[in-house]
Amino acid sequence: MIATLNDTDIFIDAPLKKGSASIVLAWAHADTLSSLYKKSVVGEIASAELEPAVYRAALFGEKSTNVRGLSQEGVPIAQTVVPIQNTKGEIIGALIMEKDISAKIEQEKQVEFLAQTADHLSQTLMSLAKTGCGWDEWNVGGIFVL
C-alpha cells in the first residue's frame, strides 16, 4: 500500500555484519506503475557505492531524502531512506523509497548543453565587440540568424 500511495518501489534492507553493504529483505512496487525492476531483488546485495543513502541510514541512523544512486539494474534512482530501529534503539535496517530519475538526468544534460552553447555564443559576441568588428560587416548582403 505504501508503494502504491507514493508511486514508487519500496524496500526493506538489513546491513550485513561485515562491510558496508546490505541485503534486500522485502520489496513492493506500485500497482499503478511498472516497477524499476524486471525481477525480484529480494536477497540481492546493495552496495554502499551504488546506494549511499542506505549505507548512511544503516551505519549512522540518518534519514536521507532524494539521494541519487544506481539500482541493481543500473537505473538512475533517487532514494529516500529512513533507518529502522529495534526496541533497544539499535539500527537493524532501512526503509527505502526509490524513484526512477532517468528522464530528469537526461533533461539536466540537455540544459547543461544549452547553457554551454549560450556561454560559447556570448563569448563569441563579446570577442567581436572587443575587436571592433561591427554587425554591418557581418550582414553585408544577407540575413544573420542566431
C-alpha positions in Angstrom: 0.0 0.0 0.0 2.9 2.4 0.8 4.4 1.8 -2.7 1.0 2.5 -4.4 0.5 5.6 -2.3 3.8 7.0 -3.3 4.0 5.5 -6.9 7.4 4.1 -6.1 9.3 0.9 -5.3 9.7 0.3 -1.6 12.4 -1.8 0.1 13.5 -3.0 3.5 17.2 -3.7 3.7 19.3 -5.0 6.6 23.0 -4.2 7.0 25.4 -7.1 6.6 27.7 -7.8 9.6 30.8 -7.3 7.6 31.5 -4.5 5.2 29.3 -1.6 4.1 26.7 -3.5 2.1 23.2 -4.5 2.9 20.8 -7.3 1.8 17.3 -6.7 0.4 14.7 -8.3 2.7 11.5 -7.1 1.2 10.3 -5.3 -2.0 7.0 -3.9 -3.2 6.1 -1.7 -6.1 3.1 0.4 -7.0 0.1 -1.3 -8.6 -0.4 1.7 -10.8 3.0 1.9 -12.4 5.5 -0.6 -13.7 8.4 -1.3 -11.3 12.0 -0.2 -11.8 13.0 -3.9 -11.7 12.3 -6.6 -14.1 12.7 -9.3 -11.5 12.6 -9.6 -7.7 15.7 -8.2 -5.9 14.9 -9.8 -2.6 18.1 -11.5 -1.4 20.3 -9.2 -3.6 23.2 -7.2 -2.1 23.0 -3.4 -2.2 26.5 -1.8 -2.1 27.3 1.4 -0.4 28.9 2.8 -3.6 25.7 2.5 -5.6 23.2 3.3 -2.8 24.9 5.7 -0.4 21.6 6.7 1.4 21.0 3.1 2.5 24.6 3.0 3.9 24.2 6.2 5.8 20.9 5.1 7.3 22.2 1.7 8.3 25.5 3.0 9.7 24.7 6.4 11.2 20.9 6.3 11.6 20.5 9.2 9.2 17.3 9.9 7.3 18.2 10.9 3.7 15.9 12.5 1.1 16.2 12.3 -2.7 19.8 11.0 -2.7 20.9 9.8 -6.1 22.2 6.3 -6.7 22.0 3.4 -9.1 19.6 0.5 -8.8 20.9 -3.1 -9.0 19.8 -3.0 -12.7 21.8 0.2 -13.4 18.8 2.6 -13.5 19.5 6.1 -12.0 17.4 6.5 -8.9 16.6 9.0 -6.2 16.3 7.3 -2.8 14.5 8.5 0.4 15.7 6.3 3.3 14.9 6.1 7.0 16.6 3.8 9.5 14.6 1.1 11.2 15.4 0.6 14.9 14.6 -2.2 17.3 13.2 -1.6 20.8 16.8 -1.1 22.2 17.4 1.7 19.7 19.8 -0.3 17.6 19.6 0.1 13.8 18.5 -3.1 12.3 17.6 -2.0 8.8 16.4 0.7 6.4 13.1 1.5 4.8 13.8 2.7 1.2 11.7 4.5 -1.3 13.1 4.6 -4.9 12.1 6.7 -7.9 13.4 6.4 -11.4 15.1 9.7 -12.4 16.4 8.7 -15.9 14.2 11.4 -17.6 15.4 14.1 -15.1 19.0 13.3 -15.7 18.5 13.4 -19.5 16.8 16.8 -19.1 19.7 18.1 -16.9 22.2 17.0 -19.6 20.2 18.9 -22.3 20.0 22.0 -20.1 23.8 21.8 -19.5 24.4 21.6 -23.3 22.2 24.6 -23.9 24.0 26.6 -21.1 27.3 25.7 -22.7 26.1 26.7 -26.1 24.7 30.0 -24.8 28.0 30.7 -23.0 30.0 30.0 -26.1 27.8 32.3 -28.2 28.1 35.0 -25.5 31.9 34.7 -25.5 32.0 34.9 -29.3 29.8 38.0 -29.4 31.9 39.7 -26.6 35.1 38.9 -28.6 33.6 40.5 -31.7 32.6 43.6 -29.7 36.1 43.9 -28.2 37.9 43.6 -31.6 35.8 46.3 -33.1 34.1 44.1 -35.7 30.7 45.7 -36.4 27.5 44.0 -37.2 27.3 45.8 -40.6 30.4 43.8 -41.7 28.6 40.5 -40.9 25.3 41.5 -42.5 26.5 42.8 -45.9 24.1 41.1 -48.2 22.1 38.6 -46.2 20.4 37.7 -43.0 22.2 36.9 -39.8 20.4 34.3 -37.7 21.2 33.5 -34.1 
